[in-house]
């Protein structure tokens, strides 16, 4: 053996930032709880050998479902919470990530909004 040890990689930074954006779409009272839950799931994916792509895909799914989650958790009260428009999310993502990532995430968010039952 070469004596090398396999380096354990933590969660992908991009995925962590996407989860932070997803939790910002939730009511303030729920943000910390869901950020902790989402981060633990992301860490599990990373520790299980999940690729960065799989981690970002998980985070993008959480971002796409944040509106539905807010509505499920708070019903009509959730409607009173300010939710950024798709355009606002795209601008934020474009500023935080590369333009290529913004295009991919824009597609994911628009798809989620179009297919959302409410």
Secondary structure, 3 states (H helix, E strand, C coil): CCCCCCCCCCCCHHHHHHHHHHHHCCCHHHHHHHHHHHHHHHHHHHHCCCCHHHHHHHHHHHHHCHHHHHHHHHHHHHHCCCCCCHHHHHHHHHHHCCHHHHHHHHHHHHHHHHHCCC
